Amino acid sequence: MMRAVFKNRRLRCSKKQRNIAPTRRIDKILVANRGEIACRIIKSAQKMGIKTVAVYSDADAHSRHVTMADQAFNIGPPPSKKSYLDSNKIIDIAKQTGTHAIHPGYGFLSENANFADEVQKNGIIFIGPPSSAIISMGSKSASKDIMSAANVPVVPGYHGSNQDPDFLHQQADKMGYPVLIKAVSGGGGKGMRIVRESKDFIEALESCKSESLDSFKDDNVLVEKFLTKPRHIEVQVFADKLGDCVYLYERDCSVQRRHQKIIEEAPGPSVTPELRKTLGEAAVNAAKAVNYVGAGTVEFIVEDDTFYFMEMNTRLQVEHPVTEMITGVDLVDWQIKIAEGNAIPITQENIPLRGHSFEARVYAEKPDDGFLPDVGKLEYLSPPEEELGYVRVETGVRQGDEVSVYYDPMIAKLVVWDQDRDSAMRRLKNMLQDYHIVGPSTNIQFMMRVLDHHKFQDGDFDTNFIQKYEKDLFQEKPVPSNILAITCLRIILDEKAANISSDPWSDGSGYRMNYDQKRSITLNNNSEDYTITVTYNQNNTYNFQIGDRAYINVSGEINGASLVAQIDGTLVKAVVHSLNDHFTTFVDGTEFEFKLPVPAYNSARTDPNSLLSPITGVVSKIEVVTGDRVEKGDPLLVIVAMKQQHIIRSPKSGTITEINCASDELVDSGITLVSLSD
């Protein structure tokens, strides 16, 4: 499903615009990307009758975007530098297949001016802005100079070319803390660090520069004053080659972690009609100042009634679907038509703004562990059903696929629309409750807690929302006794289904010549054991005793992962997925993970002098050697996972006795990285 459907309402365009013919017709597009955005682009192209070519790394050989495209070509091993960032291979494949245009999606080569130039030099259309606009707006320093010249307010800071660490440190000290270090060529939350004290500046600068160099091949940064109560408001703009430019209203992207958005909405709940018009016109002026073409997003920081230009993303944004839902516009369709030379199909006054839309990014990550990304096989994947005009699930994965350490950990984007904000919020929560994933940890439960928070519901939040309400959002949840009962019932019914013996003494019904069988089942959740006493009744029902709570005559039926149970006289519908000795139980929007405890004689002992890897990733830098004396909190090594750098620090003071990893080595979560002695 590609767009919201507005009943009895059509987008209107002028007669002049309808009669403009394209300068070059596009009949085949190479999508230079992967995952959900590649699938998204292919869908629109197919709807327009355009053939598509996919590219893929070794890790993505069986991915969804590969099977959706008309043709698909391998471009190298999993690391992005050797595959999705190899512009020469991509252009060669485009020429080989007779491709008319290349769509870069977002990330990877989407904001690479050299790539855009090379595409054009080879007689292929680049579906995006001219390289001059990418250069002007792709550099955060240069774009701020352009905005200042256009009288658009910018955040105070140093945006110059002097990259000497001591000089930048001095500039930060002059501004006063907190400050934000930001990669000049950055985006997507990468190459950004907030520094709250002068003593932390140099380490944060080094980390920011290293991450920026890895992600963008450019380690230049700028330093800005960090505003304490900002809202992140961005405006979608669209420009054609004929000089026309429009804005398609704003999106509020203030709910973020690690400088990356997780919930976006349109329109912004705090934006008045007057501010909407002012921001929209400022965004259009920004685009026109660099002769922009295609889809772009102008981002602003808004604090109270004042707004500051932040940056312009010269590509399609991850969160573009919420704009499509409130306007009825297929932005990828527009991108392709504008690239052909067509005019924007409607005028500014005819762009509708209807209802409210949310997007929730479903990530493989551990919110309770600092939002560390997670990896692994999607053992069970059951998304909510899409509904035309109301619910979209934008994804590039299927059940059985792997979330890889090499790429962004986003599993899907869940997009909803309804008549007003409250209704759309309710719909989003209902859909999240129906989103069931087993394998890597996800942020689904965390996002539901965000939606339940009264400040979010009131629209009273800023980019500090998660930090400000950390105690509310990260509360430990006790395991309800009915969840334990339902999980136990699943275990018993699985055993019964597997019992095919004709021996009456192994009958799973519990029949034992005039007496009821009893047993105990222990389930472990977050290192805490729960013991359930089970009585097998002679009528194929079960009694559960959980502490002081008793459940009598419990019964149920299973169908795949689904379980329908009769418990306490109530019909309960649940999903309980079992994998070996692990169980994931979904009931009424809650999710709990259990495992059967490992016997004490089988459990491995953890050496208190060993530092275990908290994450699966690639070791990019080792800061110490054997024999070094370190203090608690000192950096020992850096691991890169999902394009983010994670500094691994010493958990205590001591001496390095052994280093069990090497630079560029892929390490699994839980392995011993370093050993220390007191």
C-alpha positions as CSV (number, residue, x, y, z in Angstrom):
1,M,0.0,0.0,0.0
2,M,1.7,3.2,-1.1
3,R,-0.4,6.1,0.1
4,A,-3.4,7.3,2.1
5,V,-6.7,7.2,0.3
6,F,-8.9,10.3,0.5
7,K,-12.4,9.5,-0.4
8,N,-14.1,11.9,-2.8
9,R,-11.1,14.1,-3.0
10,R,-8.6,14.4,-5.9
11,L,-5.4,16.3,-6.0
12,R,-5.9,19.2,-8.4
13,C,-3.3,20.6,-10.9
14,S,-3.3,23.4,-13.3
15,K,-3.9,22.9,-17.0
16,K,-0.4,24.2,-17.8
17,Q,1.2,21.6,-15.6
18,R,-0.8,18.7,-16.9
19,N,0.3,19.5,-20.5
20,I,4.0,19.5,-19.8
21,A,5.7,16.4,-21.4
22,P,8.8,14.7,-19.8
23,T,12.2,15.5,-21.3
24,R,13.4,11.9,-20.8
25,R,11.2,8.9,-20.2
26,I,12.3,6.4,-17.5
27,D,11.4,2.8,-18.1
28,K,14.0,1.1,-15.9
29,I,15.4,2.1,-12.6
30,L,18.3,0.7,-10.6
31,V,17.7,1.0,-6.9
32,A,21.1,1.6,-5.3
33,N,20.0,0.5,-1.8
34,R,18.7,-2.3,0.3
35,G,16.1,-3.2,2.9
36,E,12.7,-1.4,3.3
37,I,13.6,1.7,1.3
38,A,14.6,-0.5,-1.7
39,C,11.3,-2.4,-1.4
40,R,9.4,1.0,-1.1
41,I,10.9,2.4,-4.3
42,I,10.3,-0.9,-6.2
43,K,6.6,-0.8,-5.2
44,S,6.1,2.7,-6.6
45,A,8.1,1.9,-9.8
46,Q,6.0,-1.3,-10.4
47,K,2.8,0.7,-9.9
48,M,4.0,3.1,-12.6
49,G,4.9,0.2,-15.0
50,I,8.7,0.7,-14.6
51,K,11.1,-2.2,-14.5
52,T,13.5,-2.4,-11.6
53,V,17.1,-3.6,-11.0
54,A,18.3,-4.5,-7.5
55,V,21.8,-4.8,-6.1
56,Y,22.8,-6.8,-3.1
57,S,25.7,-7.8,-1.0
58,D,26.5,-11.4,0.0
59,A,24.6,-10.9,3.2
60,D,21.5,-9.8,1.3
61,A,21.4,-12.6,-1.3
62,H,18.0,-13.8,-0.2
63,S,16.6,-10.5,0.9
64,R,13.1,-9.3,0.1
65,H,14.2,-6.4,-2.2
66,V,16.1,-8.9,-4.3
67,T,13.1,-11.1,-5.0
68,M,10.8,-8.1,-5.7
69,A,13.0,-6.6,-8.5
70,D,12.9,-7.7,-12.1
71,Q,16.7,-8.2,-12.1
72,A,19.2,-8.4,-9.2
73,F,23.0,-8.3,-9.2
74,N,25.6,-9.1,-6.5
75,I,28.0,-6.3,-5.7
76,G,30.3,-7.7,-3.2
77,P,30.8,-8.8,0.4
78,P,28.8,-7.5,3.4
79,P,30.7,-4.5,4.5
80,S,29.1,-1.4,2.9
81,K,32.5,0.0,1.6
82,K,32.9,-3.2,-0.5
83,S,29.3,-3.3,-1.8
84,Y,26.6,-0.6,-1.4
85,L,29.2,2.2,-1.4
86,D,31.0,0.9,-4.5
87,S,29.8,3.5,-7.0
88,N,31.8,2.1,-9.9
89,K,30.1,-1.4,-9.6
90,I,26.7,0.1,-9.3
91,I,27.1,2.3,-12.4
92,D,28.6,-0.6,-14.4
93,I,25.5,-2.7,-13.6
94,A,23.3,0.2,-14.6
95,K,25.0,0.5,-18.0
96,Q,25.0,-3.3,-18.4
97,T,21.3,-3.6,-17.8
98,G,20.3,-0.6,-19.9
99,T,19.0,1.3,-16.9
100,H,17.6,4.8,-17.5
101,A,17.9,6.1,-13.9
102,I,19.4,5.3,-10.5
103,H,17.4,5.9,-7.3
104,P,19.8,6.1,-4.3
105,G,17.1,5.8,-1.6
106,Y,18.5,7.2,1.7
107,G,21.9,6.6,3.3
108,F,24.8,5.0,1.4
109,L,25.4,7.0,-1.8
110,S,22.2,9.2,-1.6
111,E,24.0,12.4,-0.6
112,N,27.3,11.7,-2.5
113,A,27.8,14.5,-5.0
114,N,30.6,12.6,-6.8
115,F,28.3,9.7,-7.3
116,A,25.5,11.9,-8.7
117,D,28.0,13.5,-11.1
118,E,29.3,10.1,-12.3
119,V,25.8,8.8,-12.9
120,Q,25.0,11.8,-15.1
121,K,28.3,11.6,-16.9
122,N,27.4,8.1,-17.9
123,G,24.1,9.2,-19.5
124,I,22.0,7.9,-16.6
125,I,19.4,10.0,-14.7
126,F,20.2,10.5,-11.0
127,I,16.8,10.6,-9.2
128,G,17.8,13.4,-6.8
129,P,19.1,16.9,-6.7
130,P,22.0,18.2,-8.7
131,S,25.4,17.7,-7.2
132,S,25.8,21.4,-6.6
133,A,22.8,21.3,-4.3
134,I,24.1,18.2,-2.5
135,I,27.5,20.0,-2.0
136,S,25.9,23.2,-0.7
137,M,23.4,21.6,1.6
138,G,25.3,18.4,2.3
139,S,27.9,20.4,4.2
140,K,26.4,21.6,7.4
141,S,28.9,24.5,7.6
142,A,28.2,25.7,4.1
143,S,24.5,25.3,4.4
144,K,24.5,27.4,7.5
145,D,26.3,30.1,5.7
146,I,23.7,30.0,2.9
147,M,20.9,30.2,5.4
148,S,22.6,33.1,7.2
149,A,22.8,35.0,3.9
150,A,19.1,34.3,3.4
151,N,18.3,35.7,6.8
152,V,17.2,32.4,8.2
153,P,18.4,32.1,11.9
154,V,21.0,29.5,12.6
155,V,22.1,28.0,15.9
156,P,25.2,29.8,17.4
157,G,28.4,27.9,16.9
158,Y,31.6,27.4,15.0
159,H,31.1,26.3,11.4
160,G,34.5,27.1,9.9
161,S,37.3,25.0,8.4
162,N,39.8,25.0,11.3
163,Q,39.7,21.5,12.6
164,D,42.6,21.7,15.1
165,P,41.3,19.9,18.2
166,D,42.7,22.5,20.6
167,F,41.0,25.3,18.6
168,L,37.7,23.5,18.5
169,H,38.0,22.9,22.3
170,Q,38.6,26.6,22.8
171,Q,35.5,27.5,20.7
172,A,33.4,25.1,22.8
173,D,34.7,26.6,26.0
174,K,33.7,30.1,24.7
175,M,30.2,29.0,23.9
176,G,29.6,27.3,27.2
177,Y,28.4,23.8,27.8
178,P,26.5,21.8,26.7
179,V,27.7,21.8,23.1
180,L,27.0,19.5,20.2
181,I,29.8,18.2,18.0
182,K,28.4,17.3,14.6
183,A,29.9,15.8,11.5
184,V,29.9,18.3,8.6
185,S,28.8,15.6,6.1
186,G,26.8,13.6,8.6
187,G,23.2,12.4,8.9
188,G,21.1,9.7,10.5
189,G,22.5,10.5,14.0
190,K,26.0,9.3,13.1
191,G,29.0,11.5,13.9
192,M,27.2,13.4,16.7
193,R,28.1,13.8,20.3
194,I,26.7,16.0,23.1
195,V,29.4,17.2,25.4
196,R,28.3,18.5,28.8
197,E,31.7,19.3,30.4
198,S,35.0,20.6,29.0
199,K,37.0,17.6,30.3
200,D,35.0,15.3,28.0
201,F,35.4,17.3,24.8
202,I,38.6,15.8,23.3
203,E,37.5,12.2,23.7
204,A,34.1,13.0,22.3
205,L,35.7,14.8,19.4
206,E,38.0,11.9,18.5
207,S,35.1,9.5,18.6
208,C,32.9,11.7,16.5
209,K,35.6,12.2,13.9
210,S,36.4,8.5,13.7
211,E,32.7,7.6,13.3
212,S,32.2,10.3,10.6
213,L,35.2,9.1,8.7
214,D,33.9,5.5,8.7
215,S,30.4,6.6,7.6
216,F,31.0,9.5,5.3
217,K,34.7,9.4,4.4
218,D,35.0,12.9,5.9
219,D,36.0,13.7,9.5
220,N,35.3,17.5,9.5
221,V,33.0,18.6,12.3
222,L,31.2,21.7,13.5
223,V,30.6,22.7,17.1
224,E,27.3,24.3,18.1
225,K,25.6,25.4,21.3
226,F,23.3,22.6,22.4
227,L,19.8,23.9,23.1
228,T,18.2,22.4,26.2
229,K,14.5,22.2,25.3
230,P,14.4,21.9,21.5
231,R,11.8,20.3,19.3
232,H,13.0,18.7,16.0
233,I,10.6,20.0,13.3
234,E,11.3,19.3,9.7
235,V,9.6,20.4,6.5
236,Q,9.2,18.3,3.4
237,V,9.9,20.3,0.2
238,F,9.7,19.4,-3.5
239,A,11.1,21.2,-6.4
240,D,11.1,20.7,-10.2
241,K,13.5,21.6,-13.0
242,L,11.2,24.5,-14.0
243,G,11.8,26.6,-11.0
244,D,8.7,25.7,-8.9
245,C,9.0,24.5,-5.3
246,V,6.3,23.6,-2.7
247,Y,6.3,22.4,0.9
248,L,4.2,19.4,2.0
249,Y,4.0,20.5,5.7
250,E,6.0,19.5,8.7
251,R,6.9,16.5,10.7
252,D,7.7,16.4,14.4
253,C,10.7,14.0,15.0
254,S,11.5,15.0,18.6
255,V,11.3,11.5,20.2
256,Q,14.9,10.3,19.6
257,R,17.6,8.1,21.1
258,R,21.3,8.3,20.2
259,H,20.2,11.3,18.0
260,Q,18.1,9.0,15.9
261,K,14.3,9.3,15.5
262,I,12.0,6.4,16.7
263,I,8.5,8.0,16.5
264,E,7.6,10.7,14.0
265,E,4.3,12.4,13.4
266,A,2.6,14.8,11.0
267,P,1.5,17.4,11.4
268,G,3.5,18.7,14.4
269,P,1.3,18.8,17.5
270,S,2.8,22.1,18.6
271,V,2.9,23.9,15.2
272,T,0.3,26.6,14.7
273,P,-1.0,27.5,11.3
274,E,1.1,30.7,11.4
275,L,4.3,28.9,12.3
276,R,3.5,26.2,9.7
277,K,3.4,28.8,6.9
278,T,6.5,30.5,8.2
279,L,8.5,27.3,8.4
280,G,7.2,26.1,5.0
281,E,8.2,29.4,3.3
282,A,11.6,29.4,4.9
283,A,12.1,25.8,3.7
284,V,11.1,26.7,0.1
285,N,13.5,29.7,0.2
286,A,16.3,27.4,1.3
287,A,15.6,25.0,-1.5
288,K,15.5,27.7,-4.1
289,A,18.7,29.3,-2.9
290,V,20.6,26.2,-4.1
291,N,18.5,25.5,-7.2
292,Y,17.2,22.4,-5.7
293,V,15.4,19.6,-7.6
294,G,13.4,16.7,-6.2
295,A,12.5,15.7,-2.7
296,G,14.3,17.3,0.2
297,T,13.8,18.0,3.9
298,V,14.7,21.1,5.7
299,E,15.2,20.5,9.4
300,F,14.7,23.1,12.1
301,I,15.2,23.3,15.9
302,V,12.2,25.0,17.5
303,E,12.4,26.3,21.0
304,D,9.4,28.2,22.4
305,D,8.4,30.6,19.5
306,T,11.9,30.7,17.9
307,F,13.2,28.5,15.2
308,Y,16.7,27.8,13.9
309,F,17.8,26.2,10.7
310,M,19.6,22.9,11.5
311,E,20.4,21.2,8.1
312,M,18.9,20.1,4.8
313,N,18.8,16.4,3.9
314,T,19.1,16.3,0.1
315,R,17.2,13.0,-0.3
316,L,14.0,11.1,0.7
317,Q,13.7,10.8,4.5
318,V,13.1,7.6,6.4
319,E,9.9,9.2,7.8
320,H,8.5,10.3,4.5
321,P,5.4,8.0,4.8
322,V,3.7,10.2,7.4
323,T,3.8,13.1,4.9
324,E,2.3,10.8,2.2
325,M,-0.5,9.8,4.6
326,I,-1.6,13.4,5.4
327,T,-1.3,14.7,1.8
328,G,-2.2,11.6,-0.3
329,V,0.9,12.2,-2.4
330,D,3.2,9.3,-3.4
331,L,6.6,11.0,-3.0
332,V,8.5,8.3,-4.9
333,D,6.1,8.7,-7.8
334,W,6.8,12.5,-7.7
335,Q,10.6,11.9,-7.6
336,I,10.5,9.8,-10.7
337,K,8.2,12.2,-12.6
338,I,10.3,15.2,-11.6
339,A,13.5,13.3,-12.7
340,E,11.8,12.8,-16.1
341,G,11.5,16.6,-16.4
342,N,7.8,16.9,-15.4
343,A,6.4,19.8,-13.4
344,I,5.2,19.4,-9.9
345,P,1.7,18.1,-10.5
346,I,-0.2,20.4,-8.1
347,T,0.1,24.0,-6.7
348,Q,0.8,24.9,-3.1
349,E,-2.7,25.9,-2.3
350,N,-4.1,22.6,-3.6
351,I,-1.9,20.4,-1.4
352,P,-4.3,18.9,1.2
353,L,-3.5,18.5,4.9
354,R,-5.9,15.9,6.3
355,G,-5.9,14.0,9.6
356,H,-2.9,12.9,11.5
357,S,-0.2,10.2,10.9
358,F,2.4,8.5,13.1
359,E,5.4,6.4,12.2
360,A,7.1,4.0,14.7
361,R,10.5,2.6,13.7
362,V,10.7,-1.0,14.8
363,Y,14.4,-1.6,15.7
364,A,16.3,-4.7,16.7
365,E,17.8,-3.2,19.9
366,K,17.8,-3.4,23.6
367,P,16.2,-0.2,25.1
368,D,16.9,-1.4,28.7
369,D,20.6,-1.7,27.8
370,G,21.2,1.8,26.5
371,F,19.5,1.0,23.1
372,L,22.4,-1.2,22.1
373,P,21.6,-2.7,18.7
374,D,20.8,-6.4,18.5
375,V,21.4,-9.0,15.8
376,G,20.2,-12.5,14.9
377,K,17.6,-14.5,13.1
378,L,13.9,-13.4,13.0
379,E,12.6,-16.7,14.3
380,Y,9.0,-15.5,14.4
381,L,7.7,-12.5,12.6
382,S,4.0,-11.5,12.7
383,P,3.3,-7.9,11.7
384,P,-0.1,-6.3,12.0
385,E,-2.3,-6.4,8.9
386,E,-2.1,-3.5,6.5
387,E,-5.2,-1.5,5.8
388,L,-5.5,0.7,2.8
389,G,-5.2,4.4,3.8
390,Y,-4.9,3.6,7.5
391,V,-2.0,1.1,8.2
392,R,1.3,0.5,6.3
393,V,4.1,-1.8,7.3
394,E,7.2,-0.7,5.4
395,T,9.8,-3.5,5.7
396,G,12.5,-5.3,3.9
397,V,12.6,-8.5,6.0
398,R,10.6,-11.7,6.3
399,Q,10.5,-14.5,8.9
400,G,13.7,-16.4,8.9
401,D,15.9,-13.4,7.7
402,E,18.9,-12.3,9.7
403,V,19.3,-8.8,11.2
404,S,23.0,-8.3,10.3
405,V,25.7,-6.5,12.2
406,Y,26.7,-4.8,9.0
407,Y,23.7,-2.6,8.5
408,D,21.1,-0.4,10.2
409,P,19.1,-2.5,12.8
410,M,15.7,-1.2,11.6
411,I,13.2,-4.1,11.0
412,A,10.3,-2.1,9.8
413,K,8.4,1.2,9.9
414,L,4.8,1.0,11.2
415,V,2.8,3.9,9.7
416,V,-0.8,4.7,10.7
417,W,-3.3,7.4,9.8
418,D,-6.6,8.6,11.3
419,Q,-8.9,11.6,11.5
420,D,-7.1,13.3,14.5
421,R,-4.0,12.8,16.7
422,D,-5.7,10.9,19.5
423,S,-7.3,8.5,17.1
424,A,-4.1,8.0,15.2
425,M,-2.2,7.4,18.5
426,R,-4.8,4.8,19.6
427,R,-4.5,3.1,16.2
428,L,-0.7,3.0,16.4
429,K,-0.8,1.5,19.9
430,N,-3.2,-1.2,18.8
431,M,-1.0,-2.1,15.8
432,L,2.1,-2.3,18.0
433,Q,0.3,-4.7,20.3
434,D,-0.3,-6.9,17.2
435,Y,3.4,-6.8,16.2
436,H,5.1,-10.0,17.4
437,I,8.8,-10.6,16.9
438,V,10.9,-13.4,18.3
439,G,14.7,-13.4,17.8
440,P,16.5,-10.2,18.3
441,S,15.3,-7.9,21.1
442,T,13.1,-5.0,19.8
443,N,11.9,-1.6,21.0
444,I,8.2,-2.4,20.5
445,Q,7.3,-2.5,24.2
446,F,9.3,0.7,24.8
447,M,7.4,2.6,22.1
448,M,4.1,1.5,23.7
449,R,5.3,3.0,27.0
450,V,6.1,6.2,25.1
451,L,2.6,6.3,23.7
452,D,1.2,5.7,27.2
453,H,3.1,8.7,28.7
454,H,0.9,11.6,29.5
455,K,3.4,14.2,28.3
456,F,3.5,12.5,24.9
457,Q,-0.2,12.2,24.7
458,D,-0.5,15.9,25.5
459,G,2.1,16.8,22.8
460,D,4.2,18.4,25.5
461,F,7.7,17.0,24.7
462,D,11.1,17.8,23.2
463,T,14.2,16.0,22.1
464,N,15.1,15.3,25.7
465,F,11.9,13.4,26.3
466,I,13.5,10.0,26.8
467,Q,16.2,11.2,29.2
468,K,13.7,13.5,31.1
469,Y,11.2,10.7,31.8
470,E,13.7,7.8,32.0
471,K,12.2,6.6,35.3
472,D,8.7,6.3,33.8
473,L,9.9,4.7,30.5
474,F,12.3,2.1,32.0
475,Q,10.4,0.8,34.9
476,E,10.9,-2.9,35.6
477,K,7.7,-4.8,34.9
478,P,6.7,-7.7,37.3
479,V,5.6,-10.9,35.6
480,P,1.8,-11.3,36.2
481,S,0.8,-14.8,37.4
482,N,-1.6,-15.2,34.5
483,I,1.3,-14.8,32.1
484,L,3.1,-17.6,33.9
485,A,0.0,-19.8,33.8
486,I,-0.4,-19.2,30.0
487,T,3.2,-20.0,29.3
488,C,3.0,-23.2,31.4
489,L,-0.1,-24.2,29.6
490,R,1.8,-23.8,26.3
491,I,4.6,-26.1,27.6
492,I,2.1,-28.8,28.7
493,L,0.1,-28.7,25.5
494,D,3.3,-28.9,23.4
495,E,4.3,-32.0,25.4
496,K,0.9,-33.5,24.9
497,A,1.0,-32.8,21.2
498,A,4.4,-34.5,21.0
499,N,3.3,-37.6,23.0
500,I,2.5,-40.2,20.4
501,S,3.1,-43.3,22.6
502,S,0.3,-45.8,23.2
503,D,1.6,-46.5,26.7
504,P,-1.2,-45.2,29.1
505,W,1.5,-44.3,31.6
506,S,2.9,-41.7,29.2
507,D,-0.5,-40.2,28.4
508,G,-0.2,-36.4,28.6
509,S,-3.7,-36.1,30.0
510,G,-2.4,-37.0,33.4
511,Y,-4.7,-40.0,34.0
512,R,-3.3,-42.1,36.8
513,M,-5.9,-44.6,38.1
514,N,-8.0,-42.5,40.5
515,Y,-5.5,-39.8,41.4
516,D,-4.2,-36.6,39.8
517,Q,-0.5,-36.2,38.8
518,K,1.5,-33.2,40.1
519,R,4.7,-31.6,38.9
520,S,6.6,-28.4,39.2
521,I,7.7,-26.2,36.3
522,T,10.3,-23.4,36.8
523,L,10.5,-20.5,34.4
524,N,13.3,-17.9,34.4
525,N,12.7,-14.3,33.4
526,N,15.5,-11.7,33.7
527,S,17.5,-14.0,36.1
528,E,14.5,-14.5,38.4
529,D,13.0,-18.0,38.8
530,Y,9.2,-18.6,39.1
531,T,8.0,-22.0,40.2
532,I,4.5,-23.2,39.1
533,T,2.9,-26.3,40.7
534,V,0.8,-28.1,38.0
535,T,-1.9,-30.6,38.7
536,Y,-3.1,-32.7,35.8
537,N,-6.9,-33.2,36.2
538,Q,-8.6,-36.3,34.8
539,N,-10.9,-34.1,32.5
540,N,-7.9,-32.8,30.4
541,T,-7.7,-29.6,32.4
542,Y,-5.0,-28.3,34.6
543,N,-4.7,-26.5,38.0
544,F,-1.8,-24.0,38.5
545,Q,-0.6,-22.8,41.9
546,I,1.7,-19.8,41.6
547,G,2.5,-18.5,45.0
548,D,-0.8,-17.6,46.7
549,R,-2.6,-17.5,43.4
550,A,-4.5,-20.6,42.1
551,Y,-6.0,-21.2,38.6
552,I,-8.5,-24.0,38.5
553,N,-9.5,-26.2,35.5
554,V,-7.4,-24.3,32.9
555,S,-7.6,-25.6,29.3
556,G,-6.5,-24.5,25.9
557,E,-5.9,-25.3,22.2
558,I,-2.8,-24.4,20.1
559,N,-2.6,-23.5,16.4
560,G,1.0,-22.8,15.4
561,A,2.2,-20.1,17.8
562,S,-1.4,-19.1,18.7
563,L,-2.9,-20.3,22.0
564,V,-6.6,-19.9,23.0
565,A,-7.0,-20.6,26.7
566,Q,-9.8,-20.9,29.2
567,I,-8.5,-19.4,32.4
568,D,-10.5,-18.1,35.4
569,G,-13.6,-18.5,33.3
570,T,-12.3,-16.2,30.7
571,L,-11.3,-16.8,27.1
572,V,-7.7,-15.5,26.6
573,K,-6.0,-15.3,23.2
574,A,-2.2,-15.3,23.3
575,V,0.8,-16.0,21.1
576,V,3.5,-18.2,22.7
577,H,6.5,-18.9,20.6
578,S,8.7,-21.7,21.7
579,L,12.3,-22.3,20.5
580,N,14.2,-25.1,22.3
581,D,14.0,-24.1,26.0
582,H,13.0,-20.4,25.3
583,F,9.5,-19.1,25.3
584,T,8.2,-15.7,24.2
585,T,4.6,-14.9,25.4
586,F,2.5,-12.1,23.9
587,V,-0.8,-11.3,25.7
588,D,-2.8,-8.0,25.4
589,G,0.1,-6.0,24.1
590,T,2.6,-7.3,26.7
591,E,5.6,-9.4,25.9
592,F,7.6,-11.6,28.3
593,E,10.5,-13.9,27.6
594,F,11.2,-17.0,29.6
595,K,13.6,-19.9,29.6
596,L,13.8,-23.2,31.4
597,P,16.7,-22.8,33.9
598,V,19.9,-24.6,33.2
599,P,20.9,-27.1,35.8
600,A,23.6,-25.8,38.2
601,Y,26.1,-28.4,37.1
602,N,25.7,-27.2,33.5
603,S,25.9,-23.5,34.1
604,A,29.1,-21.7,33.1
605,R,30.8,-19.6,35.6
606,T,31.6,-16.0,34.7
607,D,35.1,-14.9,35.5
608,P,34.9,-11.6,37.5
609,N,38.2,-10.5,35.9
610,S,36.9,-11.0,32.3
611,L,35.2,-8.2,30.3
612,L,32.5,-9.6,28.1
613,S,31.4,-8.0,24.8
614,P,28.0,-6.3,25.3
615,I,27.3,-6.4,21.6
616,T,28.0,-8.2,18.4
617,G,30.2,-6.1,16.1
618,V,33.5,-5.4,14.6
619,V,36.5,-4.3,16.7
620,S,37.7,-1.1,15.1
621,K,40.3,0.0,17.6
622,I,42.2,-1.4,20.6
623,E,43.4,1.2,23.0
624,V,45.5,-0.9,25.4
625,V,48.2,-3.6,25.3
626,T,48.9,-6.5,27.7
627,G,50.5,-5.1,30.9
628,D,48.9,-1.7,30.8
629,R,47.5,-0.4,34.0
630,V,44.0,1.1,33.6
631,E,41.5,2.9,35.9
632,K,37.8,2.2,36.1
633,G,36.1,3.9,33.1
634,D,39.2,4.1,30.9
635,P,38.5,3.2,27.2
636,L,39.8,-0.2,26.3
637,L,38.5,-0.7,22.7
638,V,35.9,0.4,20.2
639,I,33.4,-1.9,18.6
640,V,31.4,-0.8,15.5
641,A,27.9,-2.3,15.2
642,M,25.2,-1.1,12.8
643,K,27.4,1.8,11.7
644,Q,27.6,3.1,15.4
645,Q,30.7,3.2,17.5
646,H,30.6,1.8,21.0
647,I,33.4,2.6,23.4
648,I,34.1,-0.3,25.7
649,R,35.4,0.9,29.1
650,S,37.1,-0.8,31.9
651,P,34.7,-2.0,34.6
652,K,37.3,-1.6,37.3
653,S,40.9,-0.6,38.0
654,G,43.5,-3.2,37.2
655,T,46.2,-4.5,34.9
656,I,45.5,-5.9,31.4
657,T,46.5,-9.6,31.5
658,E,45.1,-10.8,28.2
659,I,43.5,-9.4,25.0
660,N,41.3,-11.9,23.2
661,C,40.4,-10.0,20.1
662,A,42.1,-8.2,17.2
663,S,41.3,-5.1,15.1
664,D,38.8,-5.7,12.3
665,E,37.7,-9.0,14.0
666,L,33.9,-9.7,14.2
667,V,33.1,-10.6,17.8
668,D,29.9,-12.0,19.2
669,S,28.0,-10.7,22.2
670,G,29.1,-12.4,25.4
671,I,32.6,-13.4,24.4
672,T,35.6,-12.4,26.6
673,L,37.3,-9.4,25.1
674,V,39.9,-8.5,27.8
675,S,41.0,-10.0,31.0
676,L,42.2,-7.9,34.0
677,S,43.9,-8.6,37.3
678,D,43.6,-6.5,40.4
